Amino acid sequence: MIKEGDRENVCWIWYPGDWEVWLHEQISVKRKMREVIYPAYWRLDRHYSSVRFTYTYELEMPEEVEIHTDGQFAVYLDGKDNERHNKQRMLLPAGKHEISVAVYNDVGIPALYMKGEHLKTNDEWKVSCYDKHWYQVGCWPNELNDPKTTPSQYRLETSEQHPVTVEKRAEGWFVDFGKETFGFLQLNGIKGQSDVTVYYGESREEAEDRDHCVLLDRITVDGSQTEIFTLTESRAYRYVQIVPESNDFQLDSISMLYEYLPVDYRGRFRSSNDQLNQIWVTSQYTFHLNTREFFFDGIKRDRWVWSGDAYQSFLLNYYSFFDRDVVKRTLVALRGKDPIVTHLNTIVDYSLYWFSGIYDYYLYTGDDSFVKSQYERMLSLMDFCLGRRNNDGLMEGIEKDWVFVDWADLDNRGEVSTIQLLLCRSLETMALVSQLVGDSDRVQDFQEQALTLKEKIIDIFWNENIGGLVHSRADGILNSKVTKYPNMFALMFGYLNDKQAEEVKKNVLLNPDVQPIKTPYMRFYELASLCEVGEHQFVLEEMLQYWGGMLDLGATSFWEEYDPNQTGTEHFEMYGMRYGKSLCHAWGASPMFLIGKYYLGVKPLSPGYETFMVEPHLGGLVWMDGTVPINEGDVEIFMDSKKIRVRATYGHGILRYEKNGEIRETEIPVDGNWLEVVR
């Protein structure tokens, strides 16, 4: 809902979810490989092309309104179909009347903007796709409120940037922008005519490799270009090679329009370790590059919205930008429309991560209105997921379902324990939201299903001799292989007792004989679960080695995967492609979450940080200093070996710390003053 203070503001309105679905379709087909389209390989839902808006108003005097639409439209009053108008200005009669506006747009999003002295489009309007159901309209009052810019014209912001070096070569130019970036290349002061090929690279080697670089553009410069010629498509790159066919072709300079989503850098961190400080800065930059219309997986190869990637991005966002809108857009776009015929992104686990995204959004923001608005879609997705269970009530990959878990050598046939854990968490989420909307019958049903499944997971997959959860069961035969995946999720979800948690820590997470995790994707959970069992110093050393290893190789953003045993161009290879690995991947930014939640130690105890805990850990650092956004406010923390200082501007906080071997708790005042304790 629009806040009461925003009631005077007018904004574009549309069928709920349709703008997000339409925008998701647009960005999902922007991926290219050497100029050839590479659209996302899951169902791309479409907006409704014909909708009807309605609102009942009451005016003391006649009022003129201006009308703007994204598409063709017709306005009529009190259901009089034979008295329709399509003028941009209309005099509305006084009294109580129902105004209706039909809008049709099969290309863009059918949307309406109406403004008068008293009557304005906002979230009080209703809309239907002519299915005899009426819904509260969708709108983004803070972003889409300009009548001259329709929702279909939405674009990210840009700013001009210049390379750090431009090397003139016999065959053209080689450009280095100094770090990974994203945007539109600009050729300035063109002289002459020529066909020109532009080769892009996240690495120097890729931009130099004309035959194998993933991204390139071929353009024709015929003398009609303006002084500043901007290429039409945004690309991800650090290095660019520009090669004209004609020797007469010349340029005065080369620049770019950096394309970005404006966000506030609310999270902050400094410490006694310079490399960790650089890891934080690089993580934040990596994450911002992938924070766009939605949360992307990576900015070069895919440019897609993956539910598993996005789930981690939601958590990263809460410890850095705390931007609610991009979280909501991503959740809506991922879910798409009914009917559900396949898992999100075709992956079993990714449907389940979507529920966890809803759960965490409510926990961190307290925004129950958005969560309630997703309830019907949650029910239909959960019905689909529960329909993929076997006779034992466990979820399996059926037909062409993709059970992913991680990029690793895993046998994911049959009943995979990690999937059961994610399903259990999803059922708990359904119980929570059912309670929010007052659906008491379903609350009890989901709670009982979650409890039953939790007991089954431990009963079936827990191996007492090994001291951990095994990976899977297929055809009734239990797999003896222990992997870290189910054990770290069980730890993070609080499904293990103290004895089991200690056994998992020793026998699985810290056991060098257990299959190691190579991707930052799952290192996110691995290191978080280790922090849950007090291994902060171990995790710090891992961060410095793993993410610091990428920095030592010259990384300016963090990668999709890192293997310290690789050398040279091996670091760029993936998926059978010479430059297939993403060198700017959102899940590579996980140190921000680890530092914010487990070192600065901030976490919500109740929705929206009405109550929260600060439990800082140095983990081997001499000192640290940082800020974590907590809903509408912030909490600042300083800690060294002798003292802790905390200042909060929102909610009711508790500082938990150790002193003389005892765990103590102290209330944090919310008055702008510092709380200082001596350890």
C-alpha positions as CSV (number, residue, x, y, z in Angstrom):
1,M,0.0,0.0,0.0
2,I,1.0,3.6,-0.6
3,K,1.8,5.3,2.6
4,E,-0.8,7.9,3.8
5,G,1.7,10.7,3.1
6,D,1.9,9.6,-0.5
7,R,-1.8,9.8,-1.2
8,E,-1.4,13.1,-3.0
9,N,1.1,11.5,-5.4
10,V,-0.1,10.1,-8.7
11,C,1.5,7.1,-10.4
12,W,1.1,4.7,-13.3
13,I,-1.1,1.6,-12.5
14,W,-1.4,-1.8,-14.2
15,Y,-2.6,-5.4,-13.6
16,P,-0.7,-6.6,-10.5
17,G,2.5,-8.4,-11.5
18,D,2.2,-7.6,-15.2
19,W,4.9,-4.9,-15.4
20,E,7.4,-7.1,-13.5
21,V,6.5,-10.1,-15.8
22,W,6.8,-7.9,-18.9
23,L,10.1,-6.5,-17.8
24,H,11.4,-9.9,-16.9
25,E,10.6,-11.1,-20.5
26,Q,12.5,-8.1,-21.9
27,I,15.7,-8.8,-20.0
28,S,15.5,-12.6,-20.4
29,V,16.2,-12.3,-24.1
30,K,19.1,-9.9,-24.0
31,R,21.7,-12.6,-23.5
32,K,23.7,-13.1,-26.7
33,M,26.7,-15.2,-27.8
34,R,28.7,-13.7,-30.6
35,E,25.6,-11.6,-31.7
36,V,23.2,-14.6,-31.7
37,I,20.3,-14.5,-29.3
38,Y,20.3,-16.9,-26.4
39,P,17.0,-16.5,-24.6
40,A,16.3,-18.1,-21.2
41,Y,15.2,-21.7,-21.6
42,W,12.2,-21.6,-19.3
43,R,8.7,-20.4,-19.9
44,L,8.6,-16.6,-20.3
45,D,5.2,-15.4,-19.1
46,R,3.3,-12.6,-20.8
47,H,1.3,-9.7,-19.5
48,Y,-2.4,-9.5,-20.1
49,S,-2.9,-7.4,-23.3
50,S,-6.4,-6.1,-22.5
51,V,-7.4,-5.0,-19.0
52,R,-10.0,-2.8,-17.4
53,F,-9.4,-0.4,-14.5
54,T,-12.2,0.9,-12.3
55,Y,-12.6,3.4,-9.4
56,T,-15.6,4.8,-7.6
57,Y,-15.2,8.5,-6.9
58,E,-17.3,11.2,-5.2
59,L,-16.8,14.8,-6.2
60,E,-18.5,18.0,-4.9
61,M,-17.8,19.8,-8.1
62,P,-17.1,18.7,-11.7
63,E,-13.4,18.0,-12.2
64,E,-11.1,17.9,-15.3
65,V,-8.6,15.1,-15.4
66,E,-5.7,14.4,-17.7
67,I,-5.4,10.9,-19.0
68,H,-2.3,9.0,-20.2
69,T,-2.1,5.4,-21.1
70,D,0.4,2.9,-22.3
71,G,-1.7,1.6,-25.2
72,Q,-5.1,2.3,-26.7
73,F,-7.9,3.2,-24.3
74,A,-11.5,4.0,-23.7
75,V,-13.1,5.8,-20.8
76,Y,-16.7,5.4,-19.7
77,L,-18.8,6.2,-16.6
78,D,-21.2,4.1,-14.6
79,G,-21.0,1.1,-17.0
80,K,-22.5,2.9,-20.0
81,D,-20.6,1.0,-22.7
82,N,-22.2,3.1,-25.5
83,E,-20.7,6.4,-24.1
84,R,-17.0,5.9,-24.4
85,H,-14.2,8.5,-24.8
86,N,-10.5,8.5,-25.7
87,K,-9.5,12.1,-25.2
88,Q,-6.5,13.0,-23.0
89,R,-8.6,15.5,-21.1
90,M,-12.1,14.7,-19.7
91,L,-14.5,16.6,-17.5
92,L,-15.9,14.3,-14.8
93,P,-19.3,15.1,-13.4
94,A,-19.9,15.9,-9.7
95,G,-21.5,13.3,-7.5
96,K,-20.7,9.6,-7.0
97,H,-19.8,7.7,-10.1
98,E,-17.8,4.7,-11.2
99,I,-15.1,5.5,-13.8
100,S,-13.8,2.7,-15.9
101,V,-10.9,2.7,-18.3
102,A,-10.2,-0.1,-20.8
103,V,-6.6,-0.3,-22.0
104,Y,-5.2,-2.5,-24.7
105,N,-1.5,-3.0,-25.5
106,D,-0.1,-6.3,-27.0
107,V,3.5,-5.1,-27.1
108,G,4.1,-3.0,-23.9
109,I,2.3,-3.1,-20.6
110,P,-1.4,-1.8,-20.5
111,A,-1.1,1.0,-17.9
112,L,-3.1,4.0,-16.8
113,Y,-2.1,7.4,-15.5
114,M,-4.9,9.8,-14.5
115,K,-4.6,13.1,-12.7
116,G,-7.0,15.7,-11.5
117,E,-7.2,17.9,-8.5
118,H,-8.7,15.2,-6.3
119,L,-8.9,12.1,-8.5
120,K,-5.6,10.3,-9.1
121,T,-4.4,6.9,-10.1
122,N,-2.9,5.1,-7.1
123,D,-3.2,1.7,-5.4
124,E,-6.9,2.3,-4.5
125,W,-7.9,1.4,-8.0
126,K,-9.0,-2.1,-9.1
127,V,-8.3,-3.9,-12.3
128,S,-9.5,-7.0,-14.1
129,C,-8.3,-9.0,-17.1
130,Y,-12.0,-9.7,-17.9
131,D,-12.0,-13.0,-15.9
132,K,-14.7,-11.6,-13.6
133,H,-12.2,-11.1,-10.8
134,W,-11.0,-7.7,-9.6
135,Y,-7.6,-7.1,-8.0
136,Q,-5.8,-4.2,-6.4
137,V,-3.7,-2.6,-9.1
138,G,0.1,-2.9,-9.3
139,C,2.2,0.3,-9.1
140,W,5.6,1.6,-8.1
141,P,4.8,5.2,-6.9
142,N,8.4,6.2,-6.2
143,E,9.7,5.1,-9.6
144,L,6.9,5.2,-12.2
145,N,5.2,8.5,-11.6
146,D,6.0,10.6,-14.6
147,P,3.2,10.9,-17.2
148,K,5.8,11.4,-20.0
149,T,7.5,8.1,-19.3
150,T,5.3,5.0,-19.6
151,P,6.1,1.8,-17.7
152,S,7.2,0.3,-21.0
153,Q,9.8,3.0,-21.3
154,Y,11.4,2.2,-18.0
155,R,15.2,2.3,-18.2
156,L,18.1,2.2,-15.7
157,E,20.2,5.3,-15.2
158,T,23.5,5.9,-16.9
159,S,26.6,8.0,-16.3
160,E,29.6,8.6,-18.6
161,Q,32.9,6.9,-17.7
162,H,36.3,6.9,-19.4
163,P,38.9,4.1,-19.8
164,V,42.1,4.1,-17.8
165,T,44.2,3.3,-20.9
166,V,43.6,3.4,-24.6
167,E,46.3,1.6,-26.7
168,K,46.4,2.6,-30.4
169,R,47.3,-0.4,-32.5
170,A,47.9,-0.8,-36.3
171,E,44.5,-2.6,-36.6
172,G,42.5,-0.4,-34.2
173,W,42.3,0.3,-30.5
174,F,42.6,-1.8,-27.3
175,V,40.8,-0.2,-24.3
176,D,41.0,-1.0,-20.5
177,F,38.3,0.5,-18.3
178,G,40.3,-0.5,-15.2
179,K,37.7,-2.8,-13.7
180,E,34.7,-4.9,-14.6
181,T,31.8,-2.7,-15.7
182,F,28.5,-2.7,-17.6
183,G,27.1,-0.3,-20.1
184,F,27.0,1.1,-23.6
185,L,30.3,1.7,-25.5
186,Q,30.7,5.1,-27.0
187,L,32.8,6.0,-30.1
188,N,33.5,9.8,-30.1
189,G,34.6,12.1,-32.9
190,I,34.3,9.5,-35.8
191,K,36.1,10.3,-39.0
192,G,35.7,8.1,-42.1
193,Q,33.4,5.2,-43.0
194,S,33.9,1.6,-42.2
195,D,32.5,-1.7,-40.9
196,V,33.7,-2.0,-37.3
197,T,33.9,-5.1,-35.0
198,V,34.0,-4.6,-31.3
199,Y,35.3,-7.5,-29.1
200,Y,34.5,-7.4,-25.4
201,G,36.2,-9.3,-22.6
202,E,35.9,-9.6,-18.8
203,S,39.6,-10.5,-19.1
204,R,42.3,-9.2,-21.4
205,E,42.7,-12.6,-22.9
206,E,39.0,-12.8,-23.8
207,A,39.0,-9.3,-25.5
208,E,42.2,-10.3,-27.4
209,D,40.7,-13.6,-28.6
210,R,38.6,-12.6,-31.6
211,D,37.5,-16.1,-32.4
212,H,36.3,-17.1,-28.9
213,C,35.2,-14.0,-27.0
214,V,31.6,-14.4,-25.9
215,L,30.4,-10.9,-26.7
216,L,31.0,-8.8,-29.8
217,D,29.3,-6.2,-31.9
218,R,29.5,-5.5,-35.6
219,I,28.5,-2.0,-36.7
220,T,28.6,0.0,-39.9
221,V,29.8,3.6,-39.7
222,D,28.6,5.4,-42.8
223,G,29.2,9.0,-41.9
224,S,25.7,9.7,-40.7
225,Q,26.5,9.1,-37.0
226,T,26.5,11.9,-34.5
227,E,29.6,13.3,-32.8
228,I,29.0,10.8,-30.0
229,F,28.0,7.3,-31.4
230,T,26.6,5.1,-28.7
231,L,26.2,1.4,-29.4
232,T,22.6,0.2,-28.9
233,E,23.1,-2.7,-26.5
234,S,24.6,-2.7,-23.0
235,R,27.4,-5.2,-22.5
236,A,29.6,-6.5,-19.6
237,Y,33.3,-6.0,-20.0
238,R,36.5,-4.5,-18.7
239,Y,38.5,-4.7,-21.9
240,V,37.4,-3.8,-25.4
241,Q,39.1,-4.3,-28.8
242,I,37.9,-2.1,-31.6
243,V,38.8,-3.2,-35.1
244,P,37.7,-1.2,-38.2
245,E,38.1,-2.7,-41.7
246,S,39.1,0.6,-43.3
247,N,42.5,2.2,-42.5
248,D,40.9,5.7,-43.0
249,F,38.6,5.2,-40.0
250,Q,39.6,7.4,-37.0
251,L,38.3,8.2,-33.5
252,D,39.0,11.1,-31.2
253,S,38.2,9.2,-28.0
254,I,36.4,6.2,-26.5
255,S,34.1,6.2,-23.5
256,M,31.0,4.4,-22.1
257,L,27.7,5.0,-20.5
258,Y,27.8,3.0,-17.3
259,E,24.3,1.6,-16.7
260,Y,23.2,1.0,-13.1
261,L,20.3,0.9,-10.7
262,P,20.6,3.8,-8.2
263,V,20.9,2.3,-4.7
264,D,22.0,3.6,-1.3
265,Y,25.2,2.0,0.0
266,R,23.9,1.7,3.5
267,G,26.2,-1.2,4.6
268,R,29.7,-0.2,5.6
269,F,32.7,-2.2,7.0
270,R,36.3,-1.6,7.9
271,S,38.7,-3.7,9.9
272,S,42.3,-4.3,10.9
273,N,42.8,-6.6,7.9
274,D,43.3,-4.6,4.7
275,Q,42.6,-7.6,2.5
276,L,39.3,-8.2,4.2
277,N,38.4,-4.6,3.6
278,Q,39.1,-5.0,-0.1
279,I,37.0,-8.1,-0.1
280,W,34.1,-6.1,1.3
281,V,34.5,-3.3,-1.2
282,T,34.8,-5.7,-4.1
283,S,31.8,-7.7,-2.9
284,Q,29.7,-4.6,-2.7
285,Y,30.7,-3.5,-6.2
286,T,30.2,-7.1,-7.6
287,F,26.7,-7.1,-6.1
288,H,25.8,-3.6,-7.4
289,L,26.7,-4.6,-10.9
290,N,24.2,-7.5,-10.6
291,T,21.5,-5.4,-8.9
292,R,19.6,-4.1,-11.8
293,E,15.9,-4.3,-12.9
294,F,16.1,-7.6,-11.0
295,F,18.9,-9.5,-9.2
296,F,20.9,-11.0,-12.1
297,D,23.1,-14.1,-11.7
298,G,26.0,-12.6,-13.7
299,I,26.3,-9.6,-16.1
300,K,28.1,-11.2,-19.0
301,R,27.1,-14.7,-19.9
302,D,23.6,-15.2,-18.6
303,R,22.1,-11.9,-17.5
304,W,19.2,-14.0,-16.3
305,V,17.1,-14.1,-13.1
306,W,17.7,-17.5,-11.4
307,S,15.8,-18.2,-8.2
308,G,18.7,-19.8,-6.3
309,D,21.0,-17.0,-7.2
310,A,18.4,-14.4,-6.3
311,Y,17.7,-15.9,-2.9
312,Q,21.3,-15.2,-1.9
313,S,21.0,-11.7,-3.4
314,F,18.1,-11.0,-1.2
315,L,20.2,-11.7,1.9
316,L,23.2,-9.8,0.5
317,N,20.8,-6.8,-0.1
318,Y,19.6,-6.7,3.5
319,Y,23.2,-6.2,4.6
320,S,24.2,-3.6,2.0
321,F,21.5,-1.6,0.1
322,F,18.3,-2.8,1.9
323,D,16.4,-1.9,-1.3
324,R,12.9,-3.4,-1.0
325,D,11.7,-2.7,-4.5
326,V,14.3,-4.8,-6.3
327,V,13.5,-7.7,-4.0
328,K,9.8,-7.5,-4.7
329,R,10.3,-7.1,-8.4
330,T,12.5,-10.2,-8.5
331,L,10.1,-12.3,-6.4
332,V,7.1,-11.4,-8.6
333,A,9.0,-11.9,-11.9
334,L,10.4,-15.3,-10.8
335,R,7.0,-16.6,-9.8
336,G,5.3,-15.6,-13.0
337,K,1.8,-16.6,-13.8
338,D,-0.4,-19.6,-13.2
339,P,-0.8,-22.4,-14.2
340,I,2.5,-23.8,-12.9
341,V,3.6,-26.6,-15.2
342,T,7.3,-26.8,-14.3
343,H,9.6,-25.7,-11.5
344,L,11.0,-22.1,-11.4
345,N,14.0,-22.0,-13.9
346,T,13.1,-25.7,-14.4
347,I,15.0,-26.6,-11.2
348,V,13.4,-28.3,-8.2
349,D,15.5,-26.5,-5.5
350,Y,14.8,-23.1,-7.2
351,S,11.1,-23.4,-6.6
352,L,11.8,-24.0,-2.9
353,Y,14.3,-21.1,-2.6
354,W,11.5,-18.8,-3.8
355,F,9.5,-19.6,-0.6
356,S,12.5,-18.9,1.5
357,G,12.8,-15.6,-0.2
358,I,9.3,-14.7,0.9
359,Y,10.1,-15.8,4.4
360,D,13.2,-13.7,4.7
361,Y,11.6,-10.6,3.0
362,Y,9.0,-10.6,5.8
363,L,11.6,-11.2,8.5
364,Y,13.9,-8.4,7.4
365,T,11.3,-5.8,6.3
366,G,8.1,-6.6,8.2
367,D,6.2,-5.8,5.0
368,D,3.2,-8.0,5.5
369,S,1.1,-6.3,2.7
370,F,3.5,-7.5,0.0
371,V,3.7,-11.0,1.5
372,K,-0.1,-11.2,1.7
373,S,-0.4,-10.2,-2.0
374,Q,1.7,-13.2,-3.0
375,Y,-0.4,-15.7,-1.0
376,E,-2.5,-17.1,-3.9
377,R,0.7,-17.6,-6.0
378,M,2.3,-19.3,-3.0
379,L,-0.5,-21.7,-2.7
380,S,-0.5,-22.8,-6.3
381,L,3.3,-23.2,-6.4
382,M,3.2,-25.2,-3.2
383,D,0.4,-27.4,-4.6
384,F,2.6,-28.1,-7.6
385,C,5.6,-28.9,-5.4
386,L,3.6,-31.2,-3.1
387,G,2.4,-33.0,-6.3
388,R,6.0,-33.9,-7.0
389,R,6.2,-36.1,-3.9
390,N,6.4,-39.9,-3.9
391,N,4.4,-42.3,-1.8
392,D,6.6,-41.7,1.2
393,G,5.9,-38.0,1.1
394,L,9.3,-37.1,-0.1
395,M,10.1,-34.9,-3.1
396,E,11.9,-36.2,-6.2
397,G,12.9,-35.0,-9.6
398,I,10.1,-36.2,-11.9
399,E,10.3,-36.4,-15.7
400,K,12.4,-33.5,-16.7
401,D,12.8,-31.8,-13.3
402,W,16.3,-30.7,-12.7
403,V,17.6,-31.4,-9.2
404,F,20.6,-29.1,-9.1
405,V,22.0,-28.5,-5.6
406,D,25.4,-27.4,-6.9
407,W,27.9,-27.5,-9.7
408,A,29.6,-30.6,-8.4
409,D,29.9,-34.4,-9.0
410,L,26.6,-35.4,-7.3
411,D,24.2,-38.3,-7.8
412,N,20.8,-36.5,-7.4
413,R,18.6,-39.4,-8.3
414,G,15.7,-40.3,-6.0
415,E,15.2,-38.6,-2.7
416,V,17.9,-36.0,-2.2
417,S,18.1,-34.9,1.5
418,T,18.8,-31.3,0.7
419,I,15.6,-31.0,-1.3
420,Q,13.6,-32.4,1.6
421,L,15.1,-29.8,3.9
422,L,14.3,-27.0,1.5
423,L,10.7,-28.3,1.2
424,C,10.4,-28.4,5.0
425,R,11.5,-24.8,5.2
426,S,9.0,-23.9,2.5
427,L,6.1,-25.6,4.4
428,E,7.1,-23.5,7.4
429,T,6.9,-20.4,5.3
430,M,3.5,-21.4,4.1
431,A,2.3,-21.8,7.7
432,L,3.7,-18.3,8.5
433,V,2.0,-16.6,5.6
434,S,-1.2,-18.5,6.1
435,Q,-1.3,-17.1,9.6
436,L,-0.7,-13.6,8.3
437,V,-3.7,-13.8,6.0
438,G,-5.9,-15.5,8.6
439,D,-6.2,-18.8,6.8
440,S,-6.3,-20.8,10.1
441,D,-7.1,-24.2,8.5
442,R,-4.1,-24.1,6.3
443,V,-1.9,-22.9,9.2
444,Q,-2.3,-26.1,11.0
445,D,-2.1,-28.3,7.9
446,F,1.3,-26.7,6.8
447,Q,2.7,-26.9,10.4
448,E,1.8,-30.6,10.7
449,Q,3.3,-31.3,7.2
450,A,6.5,-29.5,8.1
451,L,6.8,-31.3,11.4
452,T,6.2,-34.7,9.9
453,L,8.7,-34.1,7.1
454,K,11.3,-32.8,9.6
455,E,11.0,-36.0,11.6
456,K,11.3,-38.1,8.4
457,I,14.4,-36.3,7.3
458,I,16.3,-37.1,10.5
459,D,14.9,-40.6,10.7
460,I,15.8,-41.6,7.1
461,F,19.0,-39.6,6.3
462,W,20.8,-39.2,9.7
463,N,23.6,-41.7,10.0
464,E,24.5,-42.2,13.6
465,N,27.8,-43.9,12.8
466,I,29.0,-41.1,10.5
467,G,27.5,-38.3,12.6
468,G,25.7,-36.5,9.7
469,L,23.0,-36.6,7.1
470,V,23.7,-38.7,4.0
471,H,23.1,-37.2,0.5
472,S,20.2,-39.3,-0.8
473,R,18.1,-42.4,-1.1
474,A,17.1,-44.0,-4.4
475,D,14.8,-47.0,-4.9
476,G,14.7,-47.6,-1.2
477,I,18.5,-47.8,-0.9
478,L,20.3,-45.3,1.2
479,N,23.3,-43.6,-0.3
480,S,26.2,-43.9,2.1
481,K,27.8,-40.7,0.7
482,V,27.9,-37.8,3.1
483,T,28.0,-34.3,1.6
484,K,28.1,-30.9,3.2
485,Y,24.9,-29.7,1.6
486,P,22.1,-31.2,3.7
487,N,24.1,-30.8,6.9
488,M,24.7,-27.1,6.5
489,F,21.1,-26.4,5.7
490,A,19.9,-28.5,8.7
491,L,22.3,-26.4,10.9
492,M,21.1,-23.1,9.5
493,F,17.4,-24.0,9.8
494,G,17.9,-25.1,13.4
495,Y,16.8,-28.7,12.7
496,L,19.6,-30.4,14.6
497,N,20.0,-30.7,18.4
498,D,23.2,-29.6,20.1
499,K,24.8,-33.0,19.9
500,Q,24.0,-33.5,16.2
501,A,25.2,-29.9,15.5
502,E,28.6,-30.7,17.1
503,E,28.9,-34.0,15.3
504,V,28.1,-32.3,11.9
505,K,30.7,-29.6,12.6
506,K,33.4,-32.2,13.4
507,N,32.5,-35.0,11.1
508,V,31.3,-33.2,8.0
509,L,32.0,-29.4,7.8
510,L,35.5,-29.6,9.1
511,N,36.3,-33.0,7.7
512,P,38.8,-32.8,4.8
513,D,37.7,-36.2,3.5
514,V,34.2,-34.9,2.8
515,Q,33.8,-33.7,-0.8
516,P,34.9,-30.0,-0.9
517,I,32.7,-27.2,-2.2
518,K,34.2,-25.1,-5.0
519,T,31.5,-22.6,-5.9
520,P,30.9,-19.4,-4.0
521,Y,27.2,-20.3,-4.4
522,M,27.4,-23.1,-1.8
523,R,30.4,-21.6,0.1
524,F,27.8,-19.0,1.1
525,Y,25.9,-21.6,3.1
526,E,29.0,-23.6,4.1
527,L,30.7,-20.7,5.8
528,A,27.4,-19.4,7.3
529,S,26.8,-22.7,8.9
530,L,30.3,-22.8,10.3
531,C,29.7,-19.4,11.9
532,E,26.5,-20.8,13.4
533,V,28.7,-23.2,15.3
534,G,31.3,-20.6,16.4
535,E,34.0,-21.2,13.8
536,H,34.5,-17.5,13.0
537,Q,38.3,-17.6,12.9
538,F,38.2,-20.5,10.5
539,V,35.7,-18.7,8.3
540,L,37.8,-15.6,8.3
541,E,40.8,-17.6,7.1
542,E,38.7,-19.2,4.4
543,M,37.4,-15.8,3.2
544,L,41.0,-14.4,3.0
545,Q,42.2,-17.5,1.1
546,Y,39.3,-18.0,-1.3
547,W,38.1,-14.4,-2.1
548,G,41.6,-13.0,-1.4
549,G,42.9,-15.6,-3.9
550,M,40.7,-14.0,-6.6
551,L,42.0,-10.5,-5.7
552,D,45.6,-11.8,-5.9
553,L,44.9,-12.8,-9.5
554,G,43.7,-9.2,-10.3
555,A,39.9,-9.7,-9.9
556,T,38.0,-6.5,-9.8
557,S,34.7,-8.3,-9.2
558,F,34.1,-11.8,-7.8
559,W,33.7,-14.9,-9.9
560,E,31.2,-17.6,-10.5
561,E,33.7,-20.2,-9.3
562,Y,37.3,-20.2,-8.1
563,D,39.8,-23.1,-8.0
564,P,43.2,-22.1,-6.6
565,N,44.7,-25.2,-8.4
566,Q,44.0,-23.7,-11.8
567,T,46.5,-21.6,-13.6
568,G,46.4,-19.0,-16.5
569,T,43.4,-19.1,-18.8
570,E,42.1,-22.2,-17.0
571,H,40.5,-19.7,-14.6
572,F,38.2,-18.5,-17.4
573,E,36.9,-21.8,-18.6
574,M,33.5,-23.3,-17.7
575,Y,30.7,-25.2,-19.4
576,G,33.0,-26.3,-22.2
577,M,33.7,-22.7,-23.2
578,R,37.1,-21.0,-23.2
579,Y,35.6,-17.9,-21.5
580,G,32.4,-19.4,-20.1
581,K,33.0,-18.6,-16.5
582,S,31.3,-15.4,-15.2
583,L,33.9,-13.1,-13.7
584,C,31.2,-11.0,-12.1
585,H,28.7,-13.2,-10.3
586,A,26.2,-12.1,-7.6
587,W,26.8,-15.1,-5.5
588,G,30.5,-14.2,-5.4
589,A,29.6,-11.4,-3.1
590,S,28.7,-13.6,-0.1
591,P,31.4,-12.1,2.3
592,M,29.0,-9.1,2.7
593,F,26.4,-11.4,4.3
594,L,28.9,-13.3,6.4
595,I,30.5,-10.1,7.7
596,G,27.2,-8.4,8.4
597,K,25.4,-11.2,10.1
598,Y,28.2,-13.1,11.8
599,Y,31.1,-10.7,12.5
600,L,29.2,-7.4,13.0
601,G,26.6,-9.9,14.2
602,V,23.3,-8.2,13.4
603,K,20.1,-10.2,12.8
604,P,16.4,-9.5,13.2
605,L,14.6,-11.3,16.0
606,S,11.1,-10.2,14.9
607,P,9.8,-9.0,11.6
608,G,11.1,-5.7,10.3
609,Y,13.8,-5.4,13.1
610,E,11.3,-4.3,15.7
611,T,13.6,-6.4,17.9
612,F,17.1,-7.4,16.9
613,M,20.3,-8.9,18.2
614,V,23.8,-7.6,17.9
615,E,26.3,-10.4,18.6
616,P,29.7,-9.3,17.2
617,H,32.7,-11.6,16.8
618,L,36.2,-10.5,15.9
619,G,37.1,-14.0,14.6
620,G,40.8,-13.2,14.7
621,L,40.6,-9.5,13.7
622,V,42.2,-6.9,16.0
623,W,39.3,-4.5,15.5
624,M,36.3,-3.9,13.2
625,D,33.9,-1.0,12.5
626,G,30.8,-1.2,10.5
627,T,27.1,-0.2,9.8
628,V,24.2,-2.6,9.1
629,P,20.9,-1.2,7.8
630,I,18.0,-2.3,9.9
631,N,14.7,-1.4,8.1
632,E,14.3,2.4,8.3
633,G,17.4,2.9,10.5
634,D,20.9,1.6,11.0
635,V,23.1,0.1,13.7
636,E,26.8,1.0,14.0
637,I,29.2,-1.4,15.7
638,F,32.8,-0.9,16.7
639,M,34.7,-3.7,18.4
640,D,38.3,-4.5,19.5
641,S,39.8,-6.8,22.0
642,K,38.8,-4.6,25.0
643,K,35.5,-2.9,24.2
644,I,32.3,-2.9,22.1
645,R,30.5,0.3,21.0
646,V,27.0,0.1,19.5
647,R,24.6,2.8,18.3
648,A,21.2,2.1,16.8
649,T,18.5,4.4,15.3
650,Y,15.6,2.0,15.0
651,G,13.9,-0.9,16.8
652,H,14.7,-2.5,20.2
653,G,18.1,-4.1,20.2
654,I,20.0,-6.5,22.5
655,L,23.8,-6.6,22.6
656,R,25.1,-10.1,23.3
657,Y,28.8,-10.6,24.2
658,E,31.1,-12.7,26.2
659,K,32.8,-11.4,29.3
660,N,34.9,-13.5,31.7
661,G,33.6,-16.6,30.1
662,E,30.0,-15.7,30.6
663,I,27.4,-14.7,27.9
664,R,25.8,-11.4,28.8
665,E,23.1,-9.3,27.3
666,T,22.6,-5.5,27.4
667,E,19.8,-3.4,25.9
668,I,20.9,-1.0,23.1
669,P,19.3,2.5,23.5
670,V,17.7,3.9,20.4
671,D,18.3,7.6,21.0
672,G,21.4,8.2,18.8
673,N,23.8,7.7,21.8
674,W,26.5,5.1,21.9
675,L,26.4,2.1,24.2
676,E,29.8,1.0,25.3
677,V,30.7,-2.1,27.2
678,V,34.1,-3.3,28.4
679,R,34.8,-6.9,27.6
